[in-house]
Amino acid sequence: MTFSLPLTPQYTQLSGAGKTPSATNNNDDDFSALGYYAVFATIAFTLVVFLFEAYLDFRQKSSYHKTEFPSELSKTVGNIDAEREKELKEKARDVDDDGKKREEGNDGDKAAGDGKTKDDNNKNK
């Protein structure tokens, strides 16, 4: 029982088995329209991919020559920077407010005359 694939290659290298390589099969009946279609589809796909990549390369090359920063992008970056600066100021203000609240709350918690709070004494243990 021999198992064979429905598509046969157009070129096989049989010189390792002691046979001479052939550019085409001796059986012209084995060629089908599907085999030719597969070869054509492969070449067409490769050509389409090549052309698409060439188009992308052309667009990238033209974008390298631009020296002006896009105005829309500068507006967006400016807005983001302003928001971040505002958030940082709010955080700094909250931290300052929390620090003041802690100092006010810890005034009554002084340990016996050493100037440390109970929290400081617990950290050192």
N, C-alpha and C positions, 0 to 999 in steps of 0.2 A: 504494500500500500504506500503510495507516495502522496505527500502533502505538498501542495504548492500554493503560492499566493496568487490572487487573481491578476495582479499587475507584475509584469516582469521588467527588470531594468533593461534599458537600451544598450548599456555597455557593461560587460562583466570582465573582470580581470582573472583569467584562468591560468595564467602562466605559472603560478605556484603549484598547480595540480598537473603540470606537464603539458597543458594544452595551450594553444595559441590564443591570445585575446582577440575578440572580434568587435568591430565597431557596431555591427548590427546583428541581430539574430538571423540565423539562416531561415527560420520559419517566418514568413511574412504573414501567415495566418494568425500568429499570436498577437499581433498589434491590433489594438482596438481604438475606437474613438475616445474612450475614457483615458487611455494612456496618453494620447496626444493632448487631450484636454488638461490633464494633470500637469504636463510639462508647460503648456501655454499658461495655465493659471499660476504656476510657480513663478515663471518669468514675469508675468504681468504684475503679480503682487510685489515682487522684488523691485520692479521699476516704479511702482506707485510709492512704495516706502522710500526709495531713493529720492524721488521728486519731492515728496513731502518734507524730508529732512533737508533738502537743498533750499526749499522755500523758508523753512524755519531758520536756517543759517543765514540766508539773505536778510531776513527781518532782524535777526540778532546783530548782524554787522551794521545795519543802518541805525540801530538803536545805540550802538557804541559811539557814533559820531555826534550824538546829541549832547550838548554841554549845559543846557538850561535845566534847572530843577523844575519839575512839573508843578504848576500853581495849585492844582487840586491836592496834590500830595503834601505840599508845604502847609496848606490850610489844615489838613487832617492832622499832620504831625504837630502843628501849633496847638490845635485843640486838645490833643492827647497830653502834650506837655503842660498846658494850663490846668487840666483836670488833675494830673499827677501832683503838680505843685500845690494845688488847693488841698488835696487829700493829705499831703505831707504836713502842711501847715495845721490842718485840723488835728492830725495825730500828735504833732508836737504840742499843741494847745491842750489836748486831752491828757497827755503825759504830764505836762506841767500842773494841770489841775489835780490829777491823781496824786502827784508827789506832794502837793500842798495839803491835800486831804489826809495823806498818810502821816505827815509831820504833825498835823493838828491832832490826829487820833492817837499818836504815840506819846504825846507829852505826858499823859497821866500814867503811862506804863513804865516809867523809869524804875530800874532795879535799885537796890539799896546803895545809893551814893556813888556808883562807879561810872555813871553817865551812859550806860548801855541800856537798851530796852530789853524786855523779856525775849523778844524775837532774836536779838543779837546773841543773847546768852544761850538760847536753844541751838543756834547754828554752830556755836563753838563746841558743843558737846559731842 
